[in-house]
Amino acid sequence: MEIRPTSAVQRALPVAPANPTVAPNDADPISTPVFRRPDPSRQTRTGPDAGSLQAMLTQIASRPAQLRRILKSLGDETTHPQALSEDAAAHVKNGGTLAGFADARGLDAATLQLIGTKAALDLSGSDPALAQVLQRELEHLQDVLGSAIGAALNTASALSAGGRSQVDKAWLRNMYMSVTSASAPVLEAYEALLNRYGTGQFEAGARAMMRALSDDMNAPRASIAPDKLQLLLLSSMVTIRHIVALINTCRAFLRRPGNASTSPVSADGERKGGEEDGDDELATVRMIRLLLQLTASSAAVKLVPGFLEEDVVSRVHVDRAARSRNEFIDVMRNLPVTLWKDPKLKDQLIELLRRQSILETDAAALVRAS
């Protein structure tokens, strides 16, 4: 699954003309996260209503230090809030819209809400008519994207900590919205996180996501029902634990004696150094992706020979292929049952690969005999 940034502001309003180390399974810090249970008094709330969201925005916009901190977490690190709000007001006064201003400046919906709210507050005494125009546009945006704006504000600090760059932080925010809006299954979302961050940085991104879910769940007004956020948090815990286990399993498989590697090796064939090089990293991610594809569809079995040939047994004697396939079957056999879309699929694929392994063993014997 590919998660792309979306221009939600433009859809809501008319617009004017890529390293922490993953811990071993027995010391996996992700498997035991600390989070608070949601307040039972908020269990039935389904998201921020207009009144509570506006109150939160007004509170933040009226406190300069808090406003700068939130805007920085949302990605605005270059422009002073006062100057940005004045520019927004001038743009609207000259016949533009807030959405057009957001488009020109590359602002997300939450940042636009904060800047627009500050502009409306500042103008309430000197130009009440313009302040009302700004407020009407802000209210329309809240009606369309209230949950997204609330989520961005609730999770700004957590997701900012998990991004290596502003692009990554924006990507994490889009991933969060994809998960909480149910447009992306949890497993697919974390697979996308692995593809983007790699095995070394996966833990940082995953921790940021879990903290974001916890912060949103325990905010004064959660973006969606807190009980749903709690279920997403628990599902994330299980999914992350599975992926961390897959990372360690795939690394161990690829580092077995005889498997191909471009990492430096000593005279006796042992790998030098303890770090994973770029080729090993890519092979690990490809193997995890392949295993997840296998758990979802039998069609992925046709990809196994190519993976073994390219990433595992290339430049290795032909009789190594059968042994690697048997080892790959063992990896599949030990995958958690909860990863399989259909439990029967596991046995079917293992049997199919086992038969292929027998054929390769016979082929290797013929090669040796010749």
Protein Blocks (a to p, Z undefined) as FASTA:
>chain_A
ZZddddfklmmpccdehiaddddfklcfklmccdddddfklmmpgbdcfklmmmmmmmmm
mmmklmmmmmmmnopakbcfklmmmmmmmmmmnopafklmmmmnopafklmmmmmmmmmm
mmmmmmmmlmmmmmmmmmmmmmmmmmmmmmmmmmmmmmmmmpcbfklmmmmmmmmmmmmn
opacfklmmmmmmmmnommlmmmmmmmmmmmmmmmmmgmbdfbdfklmmmmmmmmmmmmm
mmmmmmmmmmmmmmpghiacfbdcdfkopaehjbdcfklmmmmmmmmmmmmmmmmomklm
mmmmmmmmmmmmgoiafklmmmmmmmmmmmmmmpcfklpmblklmmmmmmmmmmmmmmmm
mmmmmmmmZZ
